[in-house]
């Protein structure tokens, strides 16, 4: 990894009248990300009980997570429309309340249409929290933004691990109580919002000495950033969804396959904590380049049956920093595009939804054993996009 201290880059924002987050508000934001991670991960383990309670087919039961993601995309776009127009505290408060109301409604829904509506509502709040806190962390911590974003998103992983564990411990039949617990846990976070600065700096508020991209058009840069986010989230969801099937196909037992998949998600969480201090020393492009290269190598190794479980764990470790580390780079590369963050986060959600069926269709044409190679090709495309962005966003100092 080339040593390129992030301190050499221009700051993301001009100094403001105070911190965007107090320490208490920062901690509460991390708890908020634990909750959105847990909520997203609860729908899948609850499917057996949902089918029994409402008499659903597997595909119909799966619509709960789809409704959640549709609401998530809408929440991202809505928060983006309101960002800078009304206070950050009010937007975040509304998002927490929407998620709490939706989660409670899903737990208490008397019929399936009401449950889907509640999942959509919970997703709306989920999207507002996801985009809102990512956006504020990206512009609110200066040169520490990449490190803080990795820590924030690592807490999402903690929630994603805890959610299914709670369902497993309590039993799928008790999913309403767990959804209610998530809903109630949102409410104390409202008290911590007084520690969030009402008007955070916009990513467009860069100093007059900020360097400018060379010759690439803003549209091209944003397009490639979107492609990077869609592809890498597709890999993330693809490994999570197809790793157990691939491992069983190449000879591993169901228990080992399930455990290896849990380790994959655990390594993604660990990776974000590990990268946080590195993000203070190395540039975002350097970190993402190494991440994409390592991810590609691990996916190629996953095609070797004896190495597959360990290689998938490596994929989790390398893919971990891409999402949070890329956001400050995006704001720096496209300071005039106020909607850039919303665009890539919404696109990443769509990529996560589309990954399963898309990969499934390709597998129908090939073979389950080809899963790691298909994902490796996608990862190589991520690496290509990253190298293109490095060239396109290379800066030059203006003449004095």
C-alpha positions, 0 to 999 in steps of 0.5 A: 500500500502506497503511503499517501497521508490523507492530510495531504488532501484538501479538507472536505469542508471549511471550518465551522462554528463547532463540531457536527457531533458531540461525543455523546451524539457520535456514540448514539449514532453508532448505536443507531447503526447497530439498530438499522443493521439488526433490523435489516437482518431480522426479516430473513430469519423471521420468514418461517414464522411469517409463512406460518402466521400469514399463510405465505409462500417463500417468495411472498414472505421475502417481499418484506425485505424488498419492501424494506429496501424500497422504503430505504431508497425512498428514505435516502432520496427524501433525506437528500431533498431535505438536507440543508433545508431543515435542521439535521436534528429534525430530519434524523428525529423523523427518521428514527420515529419512522423506523420505530413506528414501522418496526412496531407496526410490522410486529403487531400487523394483523394481516400481510398487507399491513405488515408490508406497509409497516416494512416500507415505513421502517425502510423509509426511516432506515434510509434516512438514518443510513444516508443522513448519518453517512452524509454528516460523518462524511462532512463532519470530521475533516481528515478523520471522516474516512476513519469515523465512517469505517467505525460507524459502518462497523456498528451496522455489521454488529447489528447484522450479526446480533439480529439473527442471533436474537431470532435464533435464541428466542425462536422465529415465533417470537419475532414480534417481540424482537421487532418491538425491542428494536422499535423501542430502542430507537426512542432514547436516541432522540434525546441525544440529537441535541448533540448534532449540529443543526446546520452541518457544513455542506460538501460544497463548502470547500476553501478557495485553495481547493484543488480541482480535478483534471479533465474528466467530466463530473458526470463520468466521475459520478457514473463510475462511482455509482458503478463501483458502489453497485458492483461492490455491494453486489459482491457483498450480497452475492457472497452472503447469499451464495456462499453457503450453497457454493460450499455445500456444492463443493463438499462441506456440510450445512453447518460448516457452510453456515458458520463460514458465512457468519465468519464472512459477515464478522470479518467485514465488521472487524475489517472496518474497525481495523481500517479506521486507524489506517484511514488516518495515514493512507488515502482513500484511493490507496485503501480502496485499491488494495481492498479491490485487489485483495478481494479479487485475489480471495475470490479467485482462491475461493474457487479452490475447495480446500481454501474456499471457507478461508478465502471467503473470510478474506473477502469480508476483510477486504471488502469492508472499507470500500463503502465507508472509505469511498464517501469522503473521496466522492465528496472530495472528487465532486465537491459541486455535486450536492446529491452525489452521496445520495446517488451512490447510497441509493444505487448501492441499495438497488445493487444489493437487491438486484445481486441475488436474482442477477447472480442466480440467473447467471448461475443457471447458465453456468454452474454453482461452482462458478460462483467465486469466479463470477464474483471475481470478475465483478471484483476485477471490474471494481478494481478497474473502476477504482484505478480509473477514478484515481486517474480521473480525480487526480488533482493539480494545484492552481497556479499562484 
